[in-house]
């Protein structure tokens, strides 16, 4: 199964009312090619198949939105401005071209049909300033308590997951302010 849209010769997509020149997020989606082929013939356009049959990698928050739409059997909600969560809008927006990035919309549709896998989550080491709990001395790095309920200073950070923070953990422990230095963790295998 794939999704289909109607596009005119200028590359503009057809919206729910049969008009062209709409952003892809207002584009009418079809789950079979016959109806869009009929409309394309009537309105002067052609049918475009949007998805490939393979899982895609998505940020976890975006994948959760795809799952929610799939559970409700509502593919149109995937791209609806009024329904998508901020995290999905933020991921899919194309700020350079003042609008939505069509590539990301196609990935959402592909994930809806064929499934998704979470992208590897970015992690950082957090270097703490001297102003945070006194002079840094030999303890310049933030480290999580073993129970995950707090953060203290630590010395050795290499290959110890207690020193690695995801974006959510940075927010949880209030380490996402400008006083901390974030050092990306390289992909360790």
N, C-alpha and C positions, 0 to 999 in steps of 0.2 A: 504494500500500500504506500502511496505517496500523496503529497499535497500538490494541487495545481492552482495556478492563477492565470488571469487573462492580462496580457500586456499589449500595448499598442506599438507601432513602429518606432516611436520615440523612447521606448523603454519605460513608459509610465504604466502603473498598474491600475486595474479597475477596482473601485470601491464597492461597498454594499449596494449602492444605488445605481450602479452601472456607469459611473463617471470615471474618467481617467484623471491623471495628475494628482493622485493622492499618495501620501506616504505609505510605505509598505505595511505599517502597522494598522492601517485602515483598509487594507486590501481584503477582498472577499476570497476566502479559501474554499477549495473544493477537494473532496476526498476521492473523486473519480473524474476521469477526463471528459466524459460525454457532455455534461452541462456546460463546462467552460468552453468546449469546442463550439457548441451551439452559440453561446454568447459572443465568442470571438468572431464568428462568422457574421453575426448580426451587427456587432458594434465596430468591426474593423480592427481586429487584433489577432493575436495568436496565443496559444496555450504554452505555459512554461511549467515544467516539472521542477519542483523545488527541493526535493530531498533525495538523498542517497541511502541505500539500505545498510547502514552501519551505525554503531553506537558512537556518540560524540563525548568529548571531555568538556565538562562544564564546572564552573565554580559550584560548590556545594549548595549555596543559597539559591542559585539559579535552578539547579537540578530539583530542589524541593518544590519550586514553583511549577516546574514541568510535571512533577508527580501529582501535585494538587489539581492541576488542570486535567490530567489523565484520569484521576480518580473521579472527577466530576463529569468525565466524558465531554469536555468542552475545549476543543482545540482553538476556537476563536479567542478565548480568554488569554491565551499565550501572548498575544500581541496587542491586546486592548489597553490603550493608555489609561483608562479609568479603573482597570483591575490589577495591572501588574504592580508588584511591590517595588519600592524604591530601589532595592538592591538589584533587581532585574533591569529596571530602567537605567540605572547608573552603569551597569555592565554593558548594556546594548546601545547606549547613546553614542553617537558619532559627533563629538563636539566640533571637530574641524569642518564638517560638512553641514552643520546646523541641523541635525536630525538623527534619526535612527540609522544604525548601520545594518544594511540589508543582509550582510553575511551573518551577523549574529541572529537575526530573525530566522534565517534559514536553518541555523544550528538548533534553535529552539524547536522548530517544527520537526527536524530530524530526530531530536531527542524524544519528542512526544511519540513519534511512531516507532522508533527502534531502540530506545533506551539511551541511558547516559552513564558515564563514569565520572567520579569526582576527580577534578584536576588535583595534582599534588599541592598540598597547602603550603604556602610560603611561610618560612619561619625566620626569626631573627634572634641574635644575641643582643642583649641590652646592656650597654655601658652606662653606668650611673655617674652622675656628677659628684664632685666633692661636697656640694651642698646637701646631698641626700644622705642623711644619717651620719654625718661627720666625714673626716678625710678618707679618701679612697684607700690609701695605704696599699696593701697587697690584695684588696678585695674590690676590684673595679667593676664586677659584673653582677647583674641581677640573677638570682637563682630562686626557683620555686621550692617551697617546703614540700616534703615528700607527700604530705596529705593534700597538696594543691590549694591550701587555704590562705596562702600568703607568699610574700617575697622578701628575701633578705639579700645581703651582699655575699658574693662568693668570689673565689680566686681563680680556679681552673674551670674553663668553659668547654674545652675541646671534647667532642663526642659524648657529652653528657646531656641527655634530653631535658634534664631539669633546668638547663640554661637556655633552652630554645623556646621561643614564644611565638604562637600564632597571632594573627591579627585580633582574634577574639580575646585571647589571653592578654594582649597588650592593653585592650580596653578594660578588661576585668580588673587588672591590677593597676590601672591608671598609669601605664608606662608609655602611653601614646602621645605625651606632650613633648614640646620642643626641648625640654631640658635633658632628655635622654638621647643617646646616640644608638641608632639601630644598625647592626651589622648583619647583612644577610647570611644565612646558613647555606653553605653550598650543598648541593644534592649529595648526601652521604649514602653510600650503598654498602 
